[in-house]
Amino acid sequence: MLRRLGAVQLDTISVLARSHELVPYARLGAVGRPAVEAAYWTPGHSFEYWSHAACVLPIEDWPLFAFRRRAHRERGYRWHRLEDTGTALTAVRERLAAEGPLTATELGGAKRGGPWWDWSQTKIAVEWLLDVGEVVCRERRGWKRVYELADRAVPGELFHDDLDDESCVRKLVSRAGRALGVATVADLADQHRLSNASVAKALPHTDLVPVAVDGWSEPAWADPAALREPPRGRHRTTLLSPFDSLIWDRRRTERIFGMAHRLEAYTPKEKRIHGYFAMPVLAGGHLVARVDPARERGGVLIARRVGFEGTSAAARRSAPAVAAALREAAGWVAAERIRVERVVPATAAPALVEALGEATEFAPEAGGS
C-alpha cells in the first residue's frame, strides 16, 4: 500500500486512530493497528521525511529526496538556528555512533522547558541532521522519532545513489502520476510539495501521457498503466482521514468529488461547521457524507455530527452506506455501541438510525460540533 500511494502523511491528531493508521484501514479494512505499525517500521521498509508533509516513504525513494536535502544544506538552517553548531552536532553524531538509534529525549531532551517549539540545542541539531540526510528517522516510538545514522539505516546502494536535482524531480513526478492516476500540473506538484514550474519542466521527460478530462479547465496528465487497465468496478465504503492522500489536496478533492472539505481542527469551536476531525465517507466512488467521530470509555463510538451531501432524498439513500462505515469503524476500535448526536439534514436521522440497527443510540440533545 505504501509503495502504491508513494507517501503516507503523519500527524499528531489521534481521534479513532492516528492518520497513518487510518490510511491503510481505509484501503485494506480492519487490519490490526500493531500489524500496521510493524509493517511501516520494519527495518529496511521505509523512512520518514518531508514530502507532502512529514510522511512515511518507501525506503527505495531515499535517493529521490537528495534535492531537498541539498536545498536545506545550502540554506544553512530550517526553522531554528544552532547557537553552537559544532558542539551540538558533534555530540549527536557521537552518541548515535556509539549507542545506535535514539529519540531526542534519550539524546538529552527535546525542549528547553517552554512551549513545544522551544527546542533544545540537541533537538535542533538532530533535526538539522535529519533535514540534510546525515540522520534518518525510520521508526516512531511512542510517537517520538527514533534517529539513526543514515549510513546504517539506508541500504548502501541507495545511500550512495546521489541523483542530481532534475533527476530527483523527474522521478518524483512520475511516482506522483502513478499514485494519482490522472492529475494536473498543480496536483502533481502538491503530492511532494514541488514547484509547478519544476513539474512542468520535468513532465516531457516522464512516461505520463497528456489527456483532457471532461469538466477540468486545465490540461491533465495520466499514468499509462491507469489508461490501460479497465475500471475495477468495486469500491470500499469507509471513513477517510482528512490527511489521506485521496483527499489531502482540497482543490483536487472538490474538482473530483464535488466536496469542499477543510480540516477544522484548528478552527475555533464556535466557528466549525462539520467538526473537529470530520472524516468524509467514501461509498461507491463518491464522497456522500462527513462524520465527526470521537471515542468514549466504555466502548462507545460517537458520531458528533453526521452531515450528508446533497438533498434530503440523497441523504436517505446514502444512510445505509454511512451506517456500514460507522459499524466497521466501531468494530475496528473495539466499540460495542454507537451514539449519534446530530444528523444534517435531520430528516435523514431515522434512516441512519434504522440502518445502524441495535446497539445504536440517537441523542440529539447532546448537541453538535
C-alpha positions in Angstrom: 0.0 0.0 0.0 2.8 2.4 0.9 4.5 1.8 -2.4 1.3 2.3 -4.3 0.5 5.6 -2.6 4.1 6.8 -2.5 3.6 8.7 0.8 1.5 8.4 3.9 1.2 11.6 5.9 1.9 11.6 9.7 0.1 13.9 12.1 -0.2 14.3 15.8 -4.0 14.3 15.9 -5.5 11.0 17.0 -9.3 10.5 17.1 -10.2 7.0 16.1 -6.5 6.4 15.5 -3.6 8.3 14.1 -3.9 9.3 10.4 -1.1 7.0 9.2 -3.2 4.1 10.7 -6.4 5.3 9.2 -5.0 5.3 5.7 -4.4 1.5 5.5 -7.7 1.0 7.3 -9.5 2.8 4.6 -7.9 0.7 1.9 -7.5 -2.7 3.5 -10.2 -2.9 6.1 -9.8 -3.6 9.8 -6.1 -4.6 9.8 -4.8 -4.6 13.3 -3.0 -1.5 14.4 0.0 -3.4 15.7 0.3 -5.0 12.3 0.2 -1.6 10.6 2.9 -0.2 12.8 5.1 -3.2 12.4 4.7 -3.0 8.6 5.7 0.7 8.4 8.7 0.4 10.7 10.2 -2.9 9.8 13.9 -2.1 9.2 14.6 -1.7 5.5 11.0 -0.9 4.6 10.5 2.8 5.0 11.8 6.1 6.4 10.2 9.4 7.5 11.0 12.6 5.6 9.5 15.8 4.3 7.3 15.0 1.3 3.8 16.4 1.1 4.4 17.0 4.8 6.1 14.7 7.3 5.4 11.4 5.6 6.3 7.7 5.8 8.0 6.9 2.5 9.3 3.7 0.8 13.0 3.2 1.6 13.8 2.9 -2.2 12.7 6.6 -2.5 15.6 7.8 -0.3 17.7 8.9 -3.3 14.8 10.9 -4.8 14.9 13.4 -1.9 18.5 14.3 -2.3 17.5 17.6 -4.0 15.6 18.6 -0.8 18.4 17.6 1.5 20.8 19.7 -0.6 18.5 22.6 -0.5 18.4 22.5 3.3 22.1 22.3 3.5 22.6 25.3 1.1 20.2 27.4 3.2 22.0 26.5 6.4 19.0 26.2 8.7 15.3 25.2 8.6 13.3 26.6 11.5 15.9 27.0 14.2 19.5 28.1 14.3 22.1 26.4 16.4 23.8 28.6 19.0 26.9 26.5 18.9 26.8 24.4 15.7 29.9 22.3 16.1 29.4 21.2 19.7 25.7 20.1 19.4 26.2 18.3 16.0 29.3 16.5 17.2 27.6 15.3 20.3 24.6 13.9 18.5 26.8 12.2 15.9 29.0 10.6 18.6 26.0 9.4 20.7 24.3 7.8 17.7 27.5 6.2 16.5 28.2 4.8 20.0 24.7 3.8 21.1 22.7 3.3 18.0 19.1 4.6 17.4 17.9 7.1 20.0 15.0 9.5 20.5 15.6 13.2 21.1 14.7 12.6 24.8 17.3 9.9 25.0 19.8 12.2 23.3 19.4 14.8 26.1 15.9 16.3 25.8 13.8 17.8 23.1 12.7 21.0 24.7 14.2 23.7 26.8 11.2 23.6 29.1 8.9 26.1 27.3 6.3 25.6 24.6 6.7 22.8 22.0 8.6 24.9 19.5 11.2 26.0 22.2 13.6 23.2 21.1 16.7 22.3 22.9 20.0 22.6 21.1 20.1 18.8 20.9 16.7 18.7 19.2 17.7 21.4 16.8 20.9 19.6 16.0 19.4 16.2 15.4 16.5 17.6 13.3 19.1 19.5 11.2 21.0 16.3 10.6 17.7 14.7 9.6 17.0 17.5 7.2 20.3 17.2 5.4 20.4 13.4 5.4 23.1 12.5 7.9 20.4 11.0 10.2 17.3 9.1 9.3 14.0 8.5 11.1 12.9 5.0 10.2 10.7 4.4 13.3 8.3 6.2 15.7 8.3 5.0 19.3 5.5 6.4 21.5 5.1 9.0 18.7 8.7 10.1 19.2 11.1 10.0 16.2 13.9 7.4 16.6 17.0 8.8 14.9 19.7 6.6 13.4 22.8 7.5 11.3 21.9 7.3 7.7 24.8 5.2 6.6 23.5 2.5 8.9 19.8 2.9 8.2 19.8 3.2 4.4 21.0 0.3 2.3 24.3 1.0 0.8 23.2 1.1 -2.9 20.5 3.6 -2.0 22.7 5.7 0.3 25.3 6.3 -2.3 22.8 6.8 -5.2 23.2 10.6 -5.3 20.9 11.8 -8.1 21.0 15.4 -9.4 18.1 17.7 -8.8 16.4 17.3 -12.2 16.5 13.5 -11.9 15.0 13.6 -8.4 12.1 15.8 -9.6 11.6 13.8 -12.7 11.3 10.5 -10.8 9.1 12.1 -8.1 6.7 13.5 -10.8 6.5 10.0 -12.4 5.7 8.5 -9.0 3.1 11.1 -8.3 1.5 10.4 -11.6 1.2 6.7 -10.8 -0.2 7.4 -7.4 -2.8 9.9 -8.6 -3.8 8.1 -11.9 -4.7 11.4 -13.6 -3.6 14.9 -12.5 -3.0 18.5 -13.4 0.4 20.1 -13.0 -0.7 21.6 -9.7 -1.9 18.1 -8.5 1.4 16.6 -9.3 3.3 19.4 -7.6 1.2 19.1 -4.4 2.0 15.4 -4.0 5.6 16.1 -2.8 5.4 19.9 -2.5 7.3 20.6 -5.7 7.0 23.9 -7.6 4.6 24.0 -10.6 7.5 25.2 -12.8 9.8 22.3 -11.9 6.9 19.8 -12.5 6.1 21.4 -15.9 9.8 21.2 -16.9 10.0 17.5 -15.8 6.8 16.2 -17.4 8.1 15.8 -21.0 10.8 13.6 -19.6 8.4 11.2 -17.9 6.2 8.5 -19.3 3.0 10.3 -18.2 0.6 11.0 -21.1 -1.2 14.3 -21.8 -5.0 13.9 -21.6 -8.2 16.0 -21.5 -10.6 15.4 -18.6 -14.3 16.3 -19.0 -15.1 19.2 -16.7 -11.5 20.1 -16.0 -10.4 23.6 -17.1 -6.7 22.7 -17.0 -4.6 20.2 -19.1 -4.0 16.9 -17.3 -1.5 14.0 -17.4 -2.3 10.3 -16.9 -0.4 7.2 -15.9 -0.2 4.9 -19.0 -1.0 1.9 -16.8 -4.1 3.6 -15.5 -5.3 4.2 -19.1 -4.7 0.5 -20.0 -6.5 -1.0 -17.0 -10.3 -1.2 -17.1 -12.1 0.3 -14.1 -12.3 -2.2 -11.3 -16.0 -1.5 -10.7 -15.7 -2.1 -6.9 -15.1 0.4 -4.1 -14.6 0.5 -0.4 -17.2 2.0 1.8 -15.2 3.7 4.6 -14.3 6.7 6.6 -11.3 8.7 5.3 -8.8 10.6 7.3 -8.6 14.3 6.3 -4.9 13.7 5.8 -5.5 10.7 3.4 -3.7 11.3 0.1 -7.0 10.7 -1.7 -8.3 14.0 -0.4 -5.4 15.9 1.1 -5.4 18.3 -1.8 -8.5 20.3 -1.2 -8.8 21.8 -4.7 -8.4 18.3 -6.3 -11.0 16.9 -3.9 -13.5 19.5 -4.8 -12.8 19.0 -8.6 -13.1 15.2 -8.5 -15.7 14.6 -5.8 -17.6 17.9 -5.6 -16.9 18.2 -1.8 -15.4 21.4 -0.4 -13.7 19.8 2.5 -11.5 21.6 5.1 -9.9 20.4 8.3 -11.4 22.3 11.1 -9.3 21.0 14.0 -7.5 24.4 14.2 -10.7 26.4 13.7 -12.3 27.9 16.9 -15.0 25.5 18.1 -17.8 28.1 17.7 -16.8 28.6 14.0 -16.7 24.9 13.0 -19.3 23.6 10.6 -18.5 20.0 10.1 -16.5 19.2 13.3 -13.0 18.9 14.8 -11.9 15.9 12.7 -14.7 15.5 10.2 -14.0 12.3 8.1 -15.5 12.1 4.6 -17.4 8.9 3.9 -16.4 7.2 0.7 -19.1 5.0 -0.8 -19.5 3.8 -4.4 -16.6 6.0 -5.5 -18.3 9.1 -4.2 -18.0 11.2 -1.0 -21.5 11.0 0.4 -21.2 12.4 3.9 -18.9 13.6 6.7 -18.7 12.2 10.2 -17.1 13.9 13.1 -16.1 11.0 15.3 -15.0 10.5 18.9 -14.5 7.7 21.3 -15.8 7.3 24.8 -14.7 5.0 27.6 -17.0 2.0 27.9 -16.7 1.0 24.2 -18.7 3.8 22.6 -18.0 5.3 19.2 -19.6 8.8 19.0 -20.7 10.4 15.8 -20.9 14.0 17.0 -22.2 15.1 13.6 -23.2 13.2 10.5 -23.5 15.6 7.6 -24.9 14.2 4.4 -24.1 15.7 0.9 -26.9 16.6 -1.5 -30.7 16.6 -1.0 -32.7 15.0 1.8 -33.6 12.2 -0.6 -30.0 11.7 -1.4 -29.1 11.6 2.3 -31.7 8.9 3.0 -30.3 6.9 0.1 -26.7 7.2 1.5 -27.7 6.3 5.1 -27.1 2.6 4.7 -23.5 3.2 3.4 -22.8 5.7 6.2 -24.1 3.2 8.7 -21.9 0.5 7.3 -18.8 2.8 7.5 -19.7 3.6 11.1 -20.2 -0.1 12.1 -16.9 -1.1 10.6 -15.1 1.7 12.3 -16.7 0.8 15.6 -15.6 -2.8 15.2 -12.0 -1.7 14.3 -11.6 0.3 17.5 -13.5 -2.3 19.6 -16.5 -0.1 20.3 -19.6 -2.0 21.1 -22.1 0.8 20.8 -22.5 3.8 18.5 -24.0 7.1 19.6 -25.2 9.6 17.0 -25.5 13.1 18.4 -26.5 15.2 15.3 -27.6 14.5 11.8 -27.8 17.0 9.0 -30.3 17.2 7.4 -32.3 16.0 10.4 -34.8 14.3 8.0 -32.1 11.6 7.4 -31.8 10.7 11.0 -34.5 8.0 11.1 -32.9 6.2 8.0 -29.5 6.4 9.5 -30.5 5.0 12.9 -32.6 2.3 11.3 -29.6 1.3 9.2 -27.3 1.2 12.2 -29.6 -1.2 14.0 -29.3 -2.3 17.5 -26.6 -1.0 19.9 -27.2 2.5 18.5 -28.3 5.5 20.5 -29.6 8.7 18.9 -29.0 11.5 21.3 -29.8 14.8 19.5 -30.0 16.7 22.8 -26.2 16.1 23.2 -25.6 18.9 20.6 -23.4 19.0 17.6 -19.9 20.1 16.6 
